[in-house]
């Protein structure tokens, strides 16, 4: 066993002790690389076989096999997961061997959905639970700027970088293909370009809305919202977490007026009431920005992937026809 595998095995054992069962002995670990994602960070799924001491109660929590994910995580992600888990938020448990290291270091994380049967889910109930869980995270960290000095803040430069470095190159390449205009129409393309040209200025009210500053996930694409045990929604991959307005998250998860109202209702239940007019003003602004930011990958593969095409249409609609507009 080389040094990196040895460190991973030791961290897995410590994670089992802390979060699964302190009496369990790790018998073996079968490790399989996972898709690295857009940031090319190595992810490894570890199937861990356990031997539990005689007399330990059996049941779902006493299974002889658990699944854990290991990755080289940033300081921001490790810190965000640790804080949120301590707040009883819907995030996976995790353990770092170097919690104060400012660069990337090994993190062992609960594999949230390895037992989930996605074919038998109550989607409506889970969507409601998701909005409540997201509202709780936002409320629990509302105005906590002094507690979160390690969390980068959203500002105009960040928005400009999102547009100029992440969206625009993919957009310009897509426009070189004549089928792009034939499929989506020159009017829609022109409208999106007009919005993109002023989005940094338009986002100013959202960026500077201190009344809604909190920890935001900032990357709530469908792959980062998972179902645990068929009945709870968990948020994973906090690498892009920022300190900024909660409006930077919610349009990604509220696709209807009813969902937006349900989120606002839950936020009010926890103790943060956002006036109707204020909510209706900032939501569509953030929606336009997020639609631009997240369509980048879809722009490159929409012709080969029907799911990507559907996603691109959704993001275009967030830009041109946001809720409350």
Residue frames as qw, qx, qy, qz and C-alpha x, y, z in Angstrom:
[[0.000, 0.888, 0.461, 0.000, 0.00, 0.00, 0.00],
 [0.424, 0.394, -0.037, 0.815, 1.54, 3.33, -1.09],
 [0.166, -0.147, -0.449, 0.866, 1.49, 6.42, 1.11],
 [0.347, -0.057, -0.144, -0.925, -1.57, 8.08, -0.49],
 [0.657, -0.228, -0.629, -0.348, -3.62, 4.87, -0.26],
 [0.483, -0.188, -0.697, 0.495, -2.46, 4.45, 3.32],
 [0.047, 0.055, 0.266, -0.961, -3.65, 7.94, 4.23],
 [0.531, -0.127, -0.361, -0.756, -6.99, 7.31, 2.57],
 [0.645, -0.217, -0.732, -0.023, -7.44, 3.99, 4.40],
 [0.314, -0.162, -0.596, 0.721, -6.59, 5.61, 7.75],
 [0.234, 0.008, 0.059, -0.970, -9.05, 8.47, 7.12],
 [0.615, -0.177, -0.567, -0.519, -11.76, 6.00, 6.16],
 [0.550, -0.231, -0.747, 0.293, -11.21, 4.11, 9.43],
 [0.112, -0.139, -0.410, 0.895, -11.42, 7.34, 11.41],
 [0.399, -0.071, -0.237, -0.883, -14.60, 8.35, 9.57],
 [0.629, -0.241, -0.708, -0.213, -16.22, 4.99, 10.34],
 [0.414, -0.220, -0.663, 0.584, -15.30, 5.42, 14.00],
 [0.019, 0.118, 0.219, -0.968, -16.69, 8.96, 14.20],
 [0.458, 0.151, -0.095, -0.871, -19.88, 8.66, 12.16],
 [0.661, 0.032, -0.628, -0.409, -20.81, 5.02, 11.48],
 [0.876, -0.431, -0.186, -0.117, -19.97, 2.83, 14.46],
 [0.105, -0.810, 0.542, -0.201, -17.11, 3.28, 16.97],
 [0.721, -0.309, 0.609, -0.114, -17.09, -0.47, 17.68],
 [0.875, 0.465, 0.104, -0.079, -16.72, -1.49, 14.02],
 [0.513, -0.447, 0.552, 0.482, -13.53, -2.87, 12.53],
 [0.551, 0.673, -0.236, -0.434, -12.77, -2.07, 8.90],
 [0.844, -0.071, 0.516, 0.132, -12.06, -5.38, 7.18],
 [0.526, 0.127, 0.534, 0.649, -11.53, -4.18, 3.62],
 [0.219, 0.724, 0.085, -0.648, -11.95, -1.21, 1.32],
 [0.562, 0.331, 0.614, 0.445, -12.75, -1.56, -2.37],
 [0.009, -0.676, -0.010, 0.737, -12.01, 1.75, -4.11],
 [0.505, 0.475, 0.602, 0.395, -13.36, 2.74, -7.55],
 [0.140, -0.174, 0.107, 0.969, -12.66, 6.09, -9.28],
 [0.290, 0.717, 0.587, -0.237, -15.73, 8.20, -10.05],
 [0.404, 0.712, 0.286, 0.498, -16.32, 10.79, -12.74],
 [0.475, -0.143, -0.232, 0.837, -14.10, 13.74, -11.87],
 [0.041, 0.866, 0.434, -0.246, -16.59, 16.45, -12.91],
 [0.386, 0.888, 0.083, 0.236, -15.86, 19.88, -14.37],
 [0.195, -0.911, 0.355, -0.082, -13.00, 20.69, -11.98],
 [0.739, 0.392, -0.537, 0.110, -11.13, 17.45, -12.68],
 [0.327, -0.545, 0.626, -0.451, -10.87, 16.67, -8.97],
 [0.412, 0.095, -0.904, -0.069, -10.33, 12.97, -8.36],
 [0.678, -0.280, 0.246, -0.634, -13.30, 11.35, -6.65],
 [0.312, 0.171, -0.934, 0.007, -13.10, 7.82, -5.28],
 [0.772, -0.326, -0.051, -0.543, -16.03, 5.74, -4.08],
 [0.118, 0.367, -0.875, 0.292, -14.94, 3.39, -1.31],
 [0.809, -0.277, -0.357, -0.376, -17.00, 0.30, -0.52],
 [0.043, -0.505, 0.704, -0.497, -16.13, -0.42, 3.11],
 [0.759, -0.236, -0.585, -0.160, -16.77, -3.83, 4.69],
 [0.256, -0.584, 0.459, -0.619, -17.17, -3.80, 8.46],
 [0.579, -0.181, -0.784, 0.133, -17.08, -6.32, 11.25],
 [0.374, -0.627, 0.098, -0.676, -19.20, -5.25, 14.18],
 [0.013, -0.265, 0.840, -0.473, -18.68, -6.45, 17.72],
 [0.344, -0.346, -0.865, -0.119, -21.12, -9.09, 18.92],
 [0.190, -0.552, -0.634, 0.508, -24.08, -7.66, 20.74],
 [0.049, 0.239, -0.117, -0.963, -24.41, -4.52, 18.60],
 [0.534, 0.488, 0.515, -0.459, -28.03, -4.01, 17.60],
 [0.349, 0.121, 0.708, 0.601, -28.73, -4.95, 13.99],
 [0.290, 0.793, 0.443, -0.302, -30.79, -2.95, 11.54],
 [0.541, 0.798, 0.141, 0.227, -30.36, -0.42, 8.72],
 [0.033, -0.934, 0.319, -0.159, -27.70, 1.46, 10.66],
 [0.605, -0.512, 0.609, 0.027, -25.78, -1.71, 11.44],
 [0.860, 0.499, -0.061, -0.093, -25.14, -2.87, 7.88],
 [0.814, -0.306, 0.296, 0.394, -21.91, -4.72, 7.21],
 [0.533, 0.237, 0.356, 0.731, -21.13, -2.50, 4.26],
 [0.042, 0.873, 0.219, -0.433, -21.04, 1.27, 3.90],
 [0.610, 0.509, 0.253, 0.552, -19.98, 3.55, 1.06],
 [0.281, -0.815, -0.034, 0.506, -17.77, 6.59, 1.52],
 [0.589, 0.738, 0.094, 0.315, -16.38, 9.06, -1.00],
 [0.555, -0.558, 0.076, 0.612, -12.90, 10.53, -0.78],
 [0.477, 0.778, 0.181, 0.365, -11.63, 13.59, -2.63],
 [0.469, -0.067, -0.135, 0.870, -8.99, 16.28, -2.46],
 [0.067, -0.850, -0.509, -0.117, -11.23, 19.07, -1.15],
 [0.214, 0.596, -0.110, 0.766, -10.60, 22.78, -0.79],
 [0.166, -0.065, -0.607, 0.774, -10.44, 24.52, 2.57],
 [0.409, -0.033, -0.006, -0.912, -13.73, 26.26, 1.75],
 [0.715, -0.108, -0.543, -0.426, -15.57, 23.01, 1.07],
 [0.538, -0.093, -0.757, 0.359, -14.16, 21.25, 4.13],
 [0.025, -0.044, -0.451, 0.891, -15.05, 24.21, 6.36],
 [0.507, -0.068, -0.189, -0.838, -18.53, 24.61, 4.88],
 [0.705, -0.136, -0.662, -0.215, -19.41, 20.95, 5.34],
 [0.411, -0.087, -0.707, 0.569, -18.10, 20.93, 8.91],
 [0.151, 0.017, 0.282, -0.947, -20.08, 24.03, 9.88],
 [0.600, -0.062, -0.318, -0.731, -23.30, 22.92, 8.20],
 [0.644, -0.124, -0.755, -0.001, -23.15, 19.43, 9.68],
 [0.241, -0.102, -0.637, 0.725, -22.73, 20.97, 13.15],
 [0.333, 0.068, 0.106, -0.935, -25.90, 22.97, 12.44],
 [0.476, 0.234, 0.824, -0.199, -27.81, 19.76, 11.61],
 [0.466, 0.554, -0.206, -0.658, -28.21, 20.88, 8.00],
 [0.915, 0.250, 0.301, -0.099, -28.88, 18.40, 5.22],
 [0.374, 0.747, -0.547, -0.058, -25.30, 17.78, 4.17],
 [0.907, 0.027, -0.409, 0.095, -23.23, 14.58, 4.31],
 [0.647, -0.720, 0.191, 0.165, -21.01, 13.88, 7.29],
 [0.674, 0.635, -0.243, 0.288, -17.34, 14.35, 6.49],
 [0.700, -0.649, 0.125, 0.271, -13.92, 14.13, 8.09],
 [0.491, 0.801, -0.272, 0.208, -10.66, 15.81, 7.15],
 [0.854, -0.194, -0.200, 0.439, -7.22, 14.73, 8.24],
 [0.409, -0.041, -0.044, 0.911, -5.98, 18.33, 7.85],
 [0.032, 0.806, 0.590, -0.038, -8.91, 20.61, 8.74],
 [0.152, -0.881, -0.027, 0.448, -6.78, 23.78, 8.96],
 [0.506, -0.104, 0.527, 0.675, -4.73, 23.23, 5.80],
 [0.265, 0.624, 0.060, -0.732, -5.45, 26.11, 3.40],
 [0.273, 0.338, -0.691, -0.577, -4.90, 24.12, 0.21],
 [0.835, -0.017, -0.347, -0.426, -6.63, 20.98, -0.98],
 [0.103, -0.357, 0.888, -0.270, -6.43, 18.00, 1.33],
 [0.303, -0.125, -0.921, -0.212, -8.05, 14.61, 1.64],
 [0.489, -0.090, 0.312, -0.810, -11.68, 14.57, 2.77],
 [0.082, -0.145, -0.983, -0.079, -13.82, 11.50, 3.49],
 [0.416, 0.019, 0.027, -0.909, -17.53, 12.08, 2.88],
 [0.548, 0.220, 0.728, -0.348, -20.74, 10.15, 3.34],
 [0.035, -0.027, -0.759, -0.650, -21.92, 8.63, 0.04],
 [0.401, 0.091, 0.336, -0.848, -25.40, 10.04, 0.41],
 [0.737, 0.257, 0.004, -0.626, -27.40, 8.21, -2.23],
 [0.173, 0.354, -0.898, -0.196, -25.73, 4.84, -2.66],
 [0.131, 0.209, 0.949, -0.194, -28.82, 3.10, -1.27],
 [0.383, 0.428, 0.203, -0.793, -31.39, 5.34, -2.93],
 [0.388, 0.337, 0.811, 0.280, -33.87, 3.90, -5.42],
 [0.064, 0.294, -0.105, -0.948, -34.51, 6.83, -7.73],
 [0.234, -0.168, -0.751, -0.595, -37.29, 4.96, -9.51],
 [0.385, -0.534, -0.752, -0.009, -39.61, 4.94, -6.48],
 [0.231, -0.126, -0.339, 0.903, -39.40, 8.49, -5.15],
 [0.022, 0.829, 0.549, -0.103, -42.22, 10.81, -4.13],
 [0.456, 0.326, 0.123, 0.819, -40.94, 13.76, -6.14],
 [0.187, -0.769, -0.221, -0.570, -43.44, 16.34, -4.89],
 [0.705, -0.697, -0.123, 0.043, -42.74, 15.55, -1.24],
 [0.763, -0.152, 0.046, 0.626, -38.98, 15.60, -1.82],
 [0.285, 0.551, 0.166, 0.766, -39.12, 18.97, -3.60],
 [0.409, -0.823, -0.148, -0.366, -40.93, 20.42, -0.60],
 [0.808, -0.518, -0.016, 0.280, -38.34, 18.96, 1.78],
 [0.656, 0.214, 0.098, 0.717, -35.56, 20.35, -0.39],
 [0.036, 0.731, 0.127, 0.670, -36.93, 23.90, -0.20],
 [0.627, -0.764, -0.062, -0.140, -37.27, 23.65, 3.58],
 [0.850, -0.261, 0.043, 0.455, -33.72, 22.28, 3.91],
 [0.489, 0.409, 0.113, 0.762, -32.29, 25.04, 1.71],
 [0.221, -0.817, -0.123, -0.517, -34.21, 27.73, 3.59],
 [0.765, -0.632, -0.057, 0.106, -32.83, 26.38, 6.87],
 [0.752, 0.000, 0.058, 0.656, -29.23, 26.56, 5.63],
 [0.214, 0.597, 0.141, 0.760, -29.73, 30.12, 4.47],
 [0.451, -0.804, -0.124, -0.366, -31.41, 31.16, 7.72],
 [0.845, -0.457, -0.089, 0.265, -28.86, 29.43, 9.97],
 [0.643, -0.091, 0.113, 0.752, -26.04, 31.45, 8.40],
 [0.148, 0.851, 0.336, 0.374, -27.87, 34.71, 7.75],
 [0.095, -0.942, 0.115, -0.301, -25.71, 37.72, 8.55],
 [0.851, -0.476, 0.115, 0.191, -22.90, 35.57, 9.99],
 [0.545, 0.775, -0.224, 0.229, -20.09, 37.45, 8.28],
 [0.220, -0.764, 0.548, -0.260, -17.92, 37.47, 11.42],
 [0.800, -0.224, 0.544, -0.120, -18.19, 33.67, 11.69],
 [0.845, 0.376, 0.354, 0.142, -17.29, 33.08, 8.05],
 [0.041, -0.852, 0.322, 0.410, -14.05, 34.97, 7.29],
 [0.405, -0.254, 0.797, 0.369, -12.83, 32.01, 5.23],
 [0.498, 0.538, 0.678, 0.041, -15.78, 32.21, 2.84],
 [0.247, 0.021, 0.351, 0.903, -15.12, 34.26, -0.34],
 [0.264, 0.578, 0.411, -0.654, -17.63, 37.05, -0.95],
 [0.465, 0.568, 0.582, 0.349, -19.64, 37.59, -4.12],
 [0.061, -0.678, 0.001, 0.732, -18.80, 40.90, -5.81],
 [0.558, 0.733, -0.032, -0.387, -18.94, 42.51, -9.25],
 [0.109, 0.620, -0.742, -0.231, -15.59, 41.02, -10.26],
 [0.386, -0.035, 0.918, -0.086, -16.87, 37.52, -9.52],
 [0.599, 0.577, 0.448, -0.328, -20.00, 38.09, -11.63],
 [0.386, 0.789, -0.326, -0.350, -17.93, 39.52, -14.48],
 [0.097, -0.440, 0.882, 0.134, -15.58, 36.54, -14.38],
 [0.547, 0.218, 0.780, -0.212, -18.53, 34.15, -14.50],
 [0.593, 0.717, 0.216, -0.296, -19.81, 35.80, -17.66],
 [0.319, 0.826, -0.408, -0.222, -16.56, 36.56, -19.44],
 [0.014, -0.507, 0.862, 0.030, -14.62, 33.39, -18.63],
 [0.365, 0.051, 0.910, -0.190, -17.29, 30.72, -18.13],
 [0.545, 0.579, 0.519, -0.313, -20.27, 31.72, -20.28],
 [0.356, 0.791, -0.162, -0.470, -19.01, 33.84, -23.19],
 [0.018, -0.459, 0.814, 0.355, -16.42, 31.44, -24.73],
 [0.319, 0.198, 0.927, -0.014, -18.98, 28.60, -24.85],
 [0.396, 0.713, 0.392, -0.425, -21.62, 30.96, -26.22],
 [0.232, 0.730, -0.390, -0.511, -19.39, 32.26, -29.01],
 [0.114, -0.233, 0.931, 0.258, -18.42, 28.72, -30.04],
 [0.379, 0.415, 0.803, -0.196, -22.07, 27.68, -30.11],
 [0.369, 0.762, 0.131, -0.515, -22.97, 30.62, -32.37],
 [0.024, 0.518, -0.688, -0.508, -20.42, 29.46, -34.95],
 [0.195, 0.154, 0.959, 0.136, -22.70, 26.49, -35.61],
 [0.291, -0.090, -0.337, -0.891, -25.56, 27.53, -37.95],
 [0.470, -0.355, -0.791, -0.167, -27.80, 24.85, -36.44],
 [0.243, -0.290, -0.583, 0.719, -27.72, 26.77, -33.15],
 [0.211, 0.200, 0.014, -0.957, -29.59, 29.76, -34.60],
 [0.452, -0.081, -0.673, -0.580, -31.89, 27.48, -36.60],
 [0.444, -0.300, -0.832, 0.140, -32.87, 25.62, -33.44],
 [0.285, -0.503, -0.550, 0.603, -33.26, 28.42, -30.91],
 [0.187, 0.870, 0.415, 0.190, -33.94, 31.43, -33.11],
 [0.441, 0.356, -0.088, 0.819, -32.04, 34.65, -33.72],
 [0.313, -0.729, -0.098, -0.601, -34.48, 36.67, -31.60],
 [0.823, -0.559, -0.098, 0.018, -33.79, 34.59, -28.47],
 [0.786, 0.030, -0.067, 0.613, -30.04, 34.63, -29.14],
 [0.200, 0.566, 0.015, 0.799, -30.03, 38.41, -29.55],
 [0.520, -0.733, -0.102, -0.427, -32.08, 38.88, -26.40],
 [0.878, -0.388, -0.111, 0.256, -29.74, 36.70, -24.35],
 [0.622, 0.224, -0.043, 0.749, -26.74, 38.66, -25.62],
 [0.092, -0.703, -0.058, -0.703, -28.39, 41.96, -24.67],
 [0.723, -0.659, -0.085, -0.187, -29.06, 40.69, -21.15],
 [0.873, -0.152, -0.081, 0.455, -25.53, 39.30, -20.80],
 [0.433, 0.509, -0.017, 0.744, -24.08, 42.65, -21.84],
 [0.204, -0.630, 0.140, -0.736, -25.61, 44.43, -18.84],
 [0.787, -0.390, -0.473, -0.072, -25.88, 41.60, -16.31],
 [0.545, -0.037, -0.453, 0.704, -22.98, 42.76, -14.12],
 [0.093, -0.214, 0.112, -0.966, -24.65, 46.15, -13.69],
 [0.635, -0.346, -0.369, -0.584, -28.10, 44.58, -13.28],
 [0.749, -0.227, -0.598, 0.174, -26.82, 42.29, -10.53],
 [0.164, 0.392, -0.398, 0.813, -25.80, 45.20, -8.29],
 [0.579, -0.439, 0.098, -0.680, -29.02, 45.13, -6.18],
 [0.952, -0.167, -0.248, -0.069, -28.51, 41.40, -5.52],
 [0.668, 0.265, -0.423, 0.551, -24.80, 41.69, -4.82],
 [0.103, 0.312, -0.380, 0.865, -25.33, 44.49, -2.30],
 [0.642, -0.481, -0.269, -0.533, -28.49, 43.18, -0.61],
 [0.123, 0.381, -0.763, 0.507, -26.93, 42.81, 2.84],
 [0.644, -0.185, 0.342, -0.659, -30.27, 41.82, 4.40],
 [0.966, 0.117, 0.015, -0.229, -30.02, 38.44, 2.60],
 [0.306, 0.642, -0.693, 0.119, -26.28, 37.77, 3.01],
 [0.862, -0.306, 0.341, -0.216, -25.62, 34.19, 4.05],
 [0.329, -0.331, 0.831, 0.304, -23.62, 31.11, 3.13],
 [0.752, 0.445, -0.027, -0.486, -24.70, 30.16, -0.38],
 [0.851, -0.015, 0.496, 0.175, -23.97, 26.88, -2.13],
 [0.128, 0.750, -0.326, -0.562, -23.47, 28.71, -5.43],
 [0.201, 0.321, -0.826, -0.418, -23.55, 25.55, -7.58],
 [0.556, 0.099, 0.675, -0.476, -26.98, 24.00, -7.13],
 [0.496, 0.268, -0.619, -0.547, -27.10, 22.07, -10.38],
 [0.887, -0.165, -0.135, -0.410, -29.10, 18.79, -10.23],
 [0.784, 0.195, -0.542, 0.231, -25.96, 16.71, -9.67],
 [0.210, 0.280, -0.581, 0.735, -25.31, 18.43, -6.34],
 [0.568, -0.186, 0.284, -0.750, -28.79, 17.78, -4.91],
 [0.381, 0.106, -0.913, -0.099, -29.15, 14.12, -3.91],
 [0.753, -0.385, -0.109, -0.523, -31.73, 11.98, -2.18],
 [0.067, 0.349, -0.867, 0.349, -30.72, 10.03, 0.92],
 [0.151, 0.111, 0.919, -0.346, -32.67, 6.95, 1.94],
 [0.001, 0.446, 0.774, 0.449, -35.50, 7.75, -0.48],
 [0.230, -0.802, -0.549, -0.050, -36.94, 10.42, 1.84],
 [0.314, -0.831, -0.037, 0.457, -34.45, 13.25, 2.49],
 [0.580, 0.756, 0.028, 0.303, -32.69, 15.73, 0.21],
 [0.637, -0.578, 0.100, 0.500, -29.01, 16.51, 0.81],
 [0.367, 0.921, -0.128, -0.008, -26.74, 19.14, -0.72],
 [0.854, -0.212, 0.202, 0.429, -23.24, 18.01, -1.72],
 [0.616, 0.302, 0.200, 0.700, -20.12, 19.55, -3.30],
 [0.179, -0.938, -0.231, 0.186, -19.64, 22.88, -1.50],
 [0.660, -0.053, 0.169, 0.730, -16.46, 23.82, -3.34],
 [0.185, 0.481, 0.297, 0.804, -18.04, 26.91, -4.91],
 [0.338, -0.751, -0.534, 0.194, -19.59, 28.15, -1.64],
 [0.245, 0.407, -0.021, 0.880, -19.62, 31.91, -1.17],
 [0.092, -0.523, -0.551, 0.644, -20.90, 34.57, 1.19],
 [0.070, -0.041, -0.371, -0.925, -23.60, 36.51, -0.62],
 [0.560, 0.031, 0.123, -0.819, -27.30, 36.97, -1.17],
 [0.522, 0.073, 0.833, -0.170, -29.50, 33.88, -0.88],
 [0.645, 0.631, 0.106, -0.417, -31.01, 34.93, -4.22],
 [0.213, 0.627, -0.701, -0.265, -27.82, 33.53, -5.75],
 [0.175, -0.102, 0.977, -0.064, -29.12, 30.03, -4.90],
 [0.478, 0.289, 0.662, -0.499, -32.89, 29.93, -5.02],
 [0.608, 0.508, -0.166, -0.587, -33.69, 30.38, -8.75],
 [0.261, 0.369, -0.873, -0.184, -31.75, 27.17, -9.43],
 [0.035, -0.100, -0.971, 0.214, -34.13, 25.18, -7.25],
 [0.322, 0.516, 0.528, -0.592, -37.40, 27.10, -7.66],
 [0.175, 0.064, 0.707, 0.682, -38.79, 26.47, -11.12],
 [0.147, -0.630, -0.650, -0.398, -42.34, 27.60, -10.42],
 [0.190, -0.586, 0.106, -0.781, -43.99, 30.49, -8.60],
 [0.818, -0.483, -0.154, -0.271, -45.39, 28.01, -6.08],
 [0.853, -0.068, -0.269, 0.441, -41.93, 26.62, -5.29],
 [0.283, 0.421, -0.194, 0.840, -40.58, 30.14, -4.85],
 [0.476, -0.578, 0.005, -0.663, -43.41, 30.98, -2.49],
 [0.911, -0.332, -0.244, 0.000, -42.90, 27.71, -0.57],
 [0.664, 0.148, -0.300, 0.669, -39.21, 28.57, -0.10],
 [0.017, -0.488, 0.136, -0.862, -40.10, 32.07, 1.10],
 [0.712, -0.520, -0.155, -0.445, -42.71, 30.63, 3.46],
 [0.890, -0.209, -0.294, 0.279, -40.17, 28.26, 5.01],
 [0.436, 0.303, -0.241, 0.812, -37.65, 31.08, 5.36],
 [0.328, -0.544, 0.028, -0.772, -40.31, 33.08, 7.19],
 [0.859, -0.401, -0.281, -0.148, -41.10, 30.11, 9.39],
 [0.773, -0.058, -0.307, 0.553, -37.47, 30.04, 10.53],
 [0.343, -0.738, -0.256, 0.522, -37.55, 33.77, 11.23],
 [0.221, -0.296, 0.334, 0.867, -36.58, 35.67, 8.07],
 [0.419, 0.703, 0.551, -0.165, -39.42, 37.46, 6.28],
 [0.268, -0.101, 0.420, 0.861, -38.64, 38.90, 2.86],
 [0.390, 0.515, 0.264, -0.716, -41.30, 41.38, 1.66],
 [0.710, 0.477, 0.518, 0.017, -43.21, 40.38, -1.49],
 [0.402, 0.913, -0.036, -0.065, -41.99, 43.32, -3.53],
 [0.189, -0.761, 0.609, 0.120, -38.35, 42.82, -2.56],
 [0.648, -0.073, 0.753, 0.086, -38.49, 39.10, -3.36],
 [0.650, 0.626, 0.429, 0.015, -40.18, 39.73, -6.72],
 [0.217, 0.942, -0.221, -0.127, -37.57, 42.35, -7.63],
 [0.193, -0.687, 0.692, 0.106, -34.39, 40.39, -6.89],
 [0.767, 0.026, 0.640, -0.031, -35.44, 36.89, -7.91],
 [0.747, 0.628, 0.214, 0.039, -35.63, 37.55, -11.70],
 [0.148, 0.897, -0.417, -0.003, -32.35, 39.47, -11.69],
 [0.430, -0.484, 0.762, -0.019, -30.54, 36.53, -10.08],
 [0.810, 0.269, 0.514, -0.088, -32.37, 34.09, -12.36],
 [0.593, 0.798, -0.095, -0.042, -31.02, 35.81, -15.48],
 [0.022, -0.768, 0.639, -0.050, -27.47, 35.67, -14.17],
 [0.590, -0.252, 0.758, -0.113, -27.72, 32.03, -13.10],
 [0.816, 0.478, 0.300, -0.127, -29.25, 31.00, -16.42],
 [0.447, 0.825, -0.347, 0.016, -26.26, 32.51, -18.20],
 [0.223, -0.661, 0.704, -0.132, -23.71, 31.06, -15.84],
 [0.622, -0.151, 0.753, -0.151, -24.98, 27.49, -15.88],
 [0.808, 0.517, 0.137, -0.246, -25.73, 27.05, -19.58],
 [0.062, 0.758, -0.599, -0.250, -22.01, 26.81, -20.46],
 [0.359, -0.199, 0.907, 0.090, -21.65, 23.01, -20.41],
 [0.588, 0.485, 0.613, -0.210, -24.97, 22.52, -22.19],
 [0.379, 0.817, -0.156, -0.406, -23.88, 24.84, -25.01],
 [0.009, 0.582, -0.770, -0.261, -21.09, 22.43, -25.90],
 [0.105, -0.062, 0.991, 0.062, -23.04, 19.17, -26.00],
 [0.528, 0.279, 0.378, -0.707, -26.71, 19.99, -26.66],
 [0.630, 0.393, -0.425, -0.519, -26.69, 18.37, -30.12],
 [0.450, 0.222, -0.865, 0.017, -25.39, 15.05, -28.83],
 [0.176, -0.163, -0.839, 0.488, -27.31, 14.91, -25.55],
 [0.255, -0.604, -0.556, -0.511, -31.07, 15.37, -25.25],
 [0.526, -0.670, -0.427, 0.303, -30.81, 15.96, -21.52],
 [0.402, -0.279, 0.031, 0.872, -28.28, 18.71, -22.15],
 [0.004, 0.343, 0.476, 0.810, -30.58, 20.25, -24.75],
 [0.409, -0.706, -0.550, -0.176, -33.46, 20.26, -22.27],
 [0.537, -0.560, -0.245, 0.581, -31.18, 21.85, -19.69],
 [0.292, 0.002, 0.231, 0.928, -30.08, 24.50, -22.18],
 [0.182, -0.562, -0.531, -0.607, -33.70, 25.38, -22.94],
 [0.521, -0.702, -0.457, 0.164, -34.36, 25.66, -19.20],
 [0.487, -0.410, -0.062, 0.769, -31.39, 27.99, -18.66],
 [0.132, 0.244, 0.391, 0.878, -32.32, 30.11, -21.67],
 [0.327, -0.678, -0.550, -0.363, -35.81, 30.44, -20.23],
 [0.543, -0.613, -0.332, 0.468, -34.34, 31.51, -16.87],
 [0.341, -0.169, 0.142, 0.914, -32.60, 34.34, -18.75],
 [0.065, -0.205, -0.459, -0.862, -35.42, 35.45, -21.05],
 [0.552, -0.475, -0.368, -0.578, -38.52, 34.59, -19.00],
 [0.239, 0.100, -0.784, 0.564, -37.55, 34.46, -15.30],
 [0.309, -0.618, -0.717, 0.085, -40.20, 34.04, -12.62],
 [0.203, -0.742, -0.345, 0.538, -41.76, 37.31, -11.38],
 [0.226, -0.183, 0.340, 0.894, -40.83, 39.15, -14.60]]
